[in-house]
Amino acid sequence: MNGPLRRLGYVVVASFAVLVLAVSYVQVLAADRFRDDPRNERVAIARTGKERGVIVAADGVVLAESVAAAEERQVFDRLYPGGPPFAHLVGYTSRLFGDTGLESSYADLLRSRRDLTISDLLTALTGGDLRPHRLELTLSSDLQQVVYQALGGQQGAVVALEPRTGAVLALVSSPSFDPAALTGANAAASWEALLADPAAPLSNRATNELYAPASTFKLVVAAAGLDGSIASPDTEYPDEAELDLPGSSVVIRNFSGEPCEDGQTVSLQVAMVQSCNTVFAALAMQLGADVLGTAAEAAGFNRQYELGVPVATSVFPLDELRNDQAALGQSGIGERSVRATTIQMALVAAAIANQGVAMAPFVVRSVVDADGVVVESTEARPLDRAMSPATALLIGQMMERVVTEGTGRRGAIPGVRVAGKTGTTESESRAPDVWFVAFAPVEDPVIALAVFVEEGGEAGESATGGTVAAPIAAEIIAHYLDN
Amino acid sequence: MTRTGELVMSAAAAGLAAFGVTLVNLAGGGTIDAQVGITFLVVLLALGSVHVAVRQWCPGASPHLLPLVGLLAAIGFIEIYRLDRYRAGLQRWWLLIAAATAVGFLFWVRRRGLATLRRYRYIFLLASSVLLMLPLLPSTGPLPLHGLEMNGSRLWVTLDVGFTVLHFQPGELAKLVFIAFLASYLAERQTGLAAKKLSGLVEPRLLLPLVLVWLGSVIVLVVQRDLGASLLLFAAFVAVLYAATGRAAYLGVGGLLFGGGAVMSWVMFDHVQRRVEAWLRPFQVYDDAGFQISQGLFALGTGSLSGSGPGLGRPYLIPNATTDFMFAAVGEEFGLAGSVAVLAAFALLAAVGFGIALRARERYRKLLAGGLAFVIGLQAMLIIGGVLRVLPLTGITLPFMSYGGSSLLGNMLGVAVLLRISHEERT
């Protein structure tokens, strides 16, 4: 009887050998196919279903949090109670479309350290804490809401900074979207709709898109002139309605098509107040590409700086401008190939407000562990000295006159000394992009900002920085100073 | 391995279960809590009590069985704990009850040995038939004992004991009792069954039991719609018959009967067709019958070589992960390393069982040991083969690993019998 028993035993053991081959096939050879099958939720859940840290505004309002969807299964839903106003900065973490914003750049600190890597395990076994960290932002959630309302769905952006520190007080890109739509059940359909939307709600107009800064760039030109003692506020320039640029057919015209003052001469100060194109084009050519470029770079152009989220590098194209006087003249009024992000122009205003020092902008004040112990905190640090304190003071005075008697009168706030500068691009094919950069109060600036509205917003063809962007800035500043 | 080695390895299995619970706790955001200690003590108590009983009443028994059972039970418990805390709590009780039953059995046969069992063989036959038919009891009525249909199969009985309702799968015990009957029956009727007529075939009269058992398993299949139990019973019967007679013809005839039954049930039953469809094309019928198999394969593929780690995978996405699809849950969280370890443990367990059968000096014990080793190995093979899509899926539990008291108790009792048989050959 041992023969049959032995044979049965062999068959059973051999069958297990076959199963070893089968399981090796399933878990090794075919593993990728099974893992990546679109119907397999595991990889997606592993990425987005885990608990992540809370993101809170400076006033304690929660902007992102993980809520247990199924306690026992350790699956979490990521909620964004702040909604659209915060969508670009906070970002989202989506199963289908990846991570953006702070959710992406702080992924490592926000993650729950329960992946049980060796180091996580050691932390746990030595009594350490595996709960995720929390991000505390510099953002005022209240101001952010006000800014979003003020833009009213127009295509544009606003960045407001604290001049002394570089802390971001508000950062809004408009129109926006609800990040919840990209994590919910109809994520794919929402995504398609957002991509198809001609207003491009997904693009981040505050930090990632580059625009011609138009006349707001005159602040940089003036700073270069004053710093190099090539000009003073009282230096007189020919007051011309038009300026033929050398070596080209390009003609620079004042916005009104007329001289700024009496048609004889005009001071730099008045030229700033009235935003005279001919004067600043001439000054830019007088300064030369290198002097102007140095000033632009000191203010943040051509430099990469981090905000906590990536920022596109603003461009002052030195190489091109060294050999092209006409282009340099156009650049002097923020046209041709000078390009800036909205936050870059806010940084210029902040530097002027902060006695010439541009503080590196930041949005994450601190990273705090579950017990409230600060793991990482951001110290205010200067990015560079953009101009001398004296120059900053003089330009600030000019900017104040822009608001009291110049192109930016609609940026005025009763009882507050506001300094500002308008900008309006010129194009024959599309409505103008309009700007207003400002800071207040002049005697002790606590907020500096840039307002950008694409293609004139609701005003369309007739828009100027003074009529469309300045009132928005005034509303924001007034609200901030009231609180 | 020595007796002391058996204890050390059993303690190691308890440690493994406790360590797994620790990892699951940490992965779930918890800490090292009382569950860790309770798990360690319960597994140690269960295995330790069987160990002490063996020392006491059958010291010659093979020391290899208990550590293997401990390993499988520990890995299974970690997954149950990870998937369902409530069931894990119950499973710990079942582990203790199963161990107590094994101890009780070893105590019962301590003097006269397994010869005791032979006396009851017709009672066993009757008992296995009754056990198999128990689930057919009406689902309602004045009796505290009711049949219950779950997931399309009528495998369960419920016993209302006043404060709670116990669920039990009598089929898990029936297979054990049936093998006990078969071994003693065939041990005495070997000559007739093995005799050849001139034509080279056995007498038709002697084929009768074969046909009867086949009919019995067909009834189980038809009435209870339970592919697994039906196949298991019939295969165990054919294997023991073959072992008893050495006649390969029984394997052939058994195979034909099985094939006929399989084709017939495929033609007749919708649920069998759905099973076959899910086996051949799980991804095409993903939204229907293929869902469970697909999820099992996703789990195994995602687990890949090293697995996600206990508590970090998503085995809860697989339907019935704590029972039928336990192997997929283990594969996902422990990786290929874990699934091969489980396969190796089952292969070793079966090999040790067959070794005991080969060394047994008496026909009855040989057949009993061989039958038990075969049925435990076959059950593991059928369900794992089903999960891996090597075989059509049959809804049966993975011995020692799946959640469920009946399965654990039945298999534990089987191991106790093997322990006793191995002891009797040493004395």
Interface residues (C-beta under 8 A of the other chain):
Chain A: M1 N2 G3 P4 L5 R6 L8 G9 V12 V13 S15 F16 A17 V18 L19 V20 A22 V23 S24 V26 Q27 V28 A30 A31 D32 R33 F34 R35 D37 R39 N40 E41 R42 V43 I45 A46 E51 E72 R73 Q74 S112 R114 D115 L116 L121 A124 L130 R131
Chain B: L23 L26 A27 G28 G29 R85 A239 Y242 A243 A244 T245 G246 F283 Y286 S294 L297 F298 A299 L300 G301 T302 G303 S304 L305 S308 G309 G311 L312 G313 R314 Y316 L317 G331 G335 L336 S339 V340 L343 A344 F346 A347 A350 A351 F354 G355 A357 L358 R363 K366 L367 G370 A373 F374 G377 L378 M381 I384 G385 L388 R389 V390
